[in-house]
Amino acid sequence: MLEFILHLVVSAILLIVVAKLVDGVDVEGFGAAVFAAAVLGLANAFLAPIAAFMALPINILTFGLLWWLTRWLINALMLWITAALVPGFKVAGFGAAFWGAAVLTIGNLLLGLIF
């Protein structure tokens, strides 16, 4: 349980960092960031696999060469969906979601390497 709470808090901090670095992404406070991190986790758990399955034909046609791009687009879509569901967390458009997903992915990758 402690690991889950720690992951949620770290994800919330990463969302605040994304809001500081990417124009068009806004978080109104730490509470909104924690709620957004929880909703983003649920979206990644339940909706992202469906989107990845729908992108499977593209990956097969390109022999997996566009896998990173489709994954990045799916992450941006999950961030955009989260912004639509969470009050206090706003993403101005898909471009902001695209770059926000990039910063969030890099931050998660770096934290995964550290821990």
QUICORZI-V857435 format. One record per helix or strand. SS is the DSSP state (H for helix, E for strand). FROM is the first residue (numbers start at 1). TO is the last residue. Records with the same first field share a line. If there is no record, write none. Layout:
BEGIN
SS->FROM-TO  FROM-TO
END
This chain:
BEGIN
H->2-21  30-46  48-54  56-61  67-85  94-114
E->25-27  89-91
END
